[in-house]
Amino acid sequence: MAETTTRADIWVWSVRFYKTRSMATAACKAGHVKVNGERAKPAQVVRAGDEIRVQTDREHVVEVRGILTKRVGAPIAQAAYLDKTPALPPRVEQPSSVLRERGAGRPTKRERRELERLRGRD
C-alpha cells in the first residue's frame, strides 16, 4: 500500500534538501520550511499537490508529486516533486583583478593602496 501522507521534516530530508533528518527538523523549527505558505512544524502533514518552500542556500519552491518516507537516490527524489524555483538572476560581470608581473616583488605601500582603490575597498 502506497503512503498518501508523511511528515514535513521527513519529506524534505528524503528528497535531499537537507543532508540529515535532524537538519530537516531544525529547519522546520526555525521556519525555513513552509507548506502552502504556512510555517511548517516538523510533524506537519504533507500530501501530494502541496506547495513547499524550502530555504537552503536560496529559496526553492516545489510542488509535491510523490510521497517519500525514506531517503532515496537523486533521480527518484527529483521525480517526487515539480521544481517551480525561479531562475537565478544573471551574474554581474566584475572587472578583472589587477595582475603584477611575475618577479616584481612585494608591492609597496603606495601600490597596495592603489590596488585597494581599484578593487573598491577604500
C-alpha positions, 0 to 999 in steps of 0.5 A, spaced: 500 500 500 502 506 497 503 512 503 498 518 501 501 522 507 508 523 511 511 528 515 514 535 513 521 534 516 521 527 513 519 529 506 524 534 505 530 530 508 528 524 503 528 528 497 535 531 499 534 538 501 537 537 507 543 532 508 540 529 515 533 528 518 535 532 524 537 538 519 530 537 516 527 538 523 531 544 525 529 547 519 522 546 520 523 549 527 526 555 525 521 556 519 525 555 513 520 550 511 513 552 509 507 548 506 502 552 502 505 558 505 504 556 512 510 555 517 511 548 517 512 544 524 516 538 523 510 533 524 506 537 519 502 533 514 504 533 507 500 530 501 501 530 494 499 537 490 502 541 496 506 547 495 513 547 499 518 552 500 524 550 502 530 555 504 537 552 503 542 556 500 536 560 496 529 559 496 526 553 492 519 552 491 516 545 489 510 542 488 509 535 491 508 529 486 510 523 490 510 521 497 517 519 500 518 516 507 525 514 506 531 517 503 532 515 496 537 516 490 537 523 486 533 521 480 527 518 484 527 524 489 527 529 483 521 525 480 517 526 487 516 533 486 515 539 480 521 544 481 517 551 480 524 555 483 525 561 479 531 562 475 537 565 478 538 572 476 544 573 471 551 574 474 554 581 474 560 581 470 566 584 475 572 587 472 578 583 472 583 583 478 589 587 477 595 582 475 603 584 477 608 581 473 611 575 475 618 577 479 616 584 481 616 583 488 612 585 494 608 591 492 609 597 496 605 601 500 603 606 495 601 600 490 597 596 495 593 602 496 592 603 489 590 596 488 585 597 494 582 603 490 581 599 484 578 593 487 573 598 491 575 597 498 577 604 500 
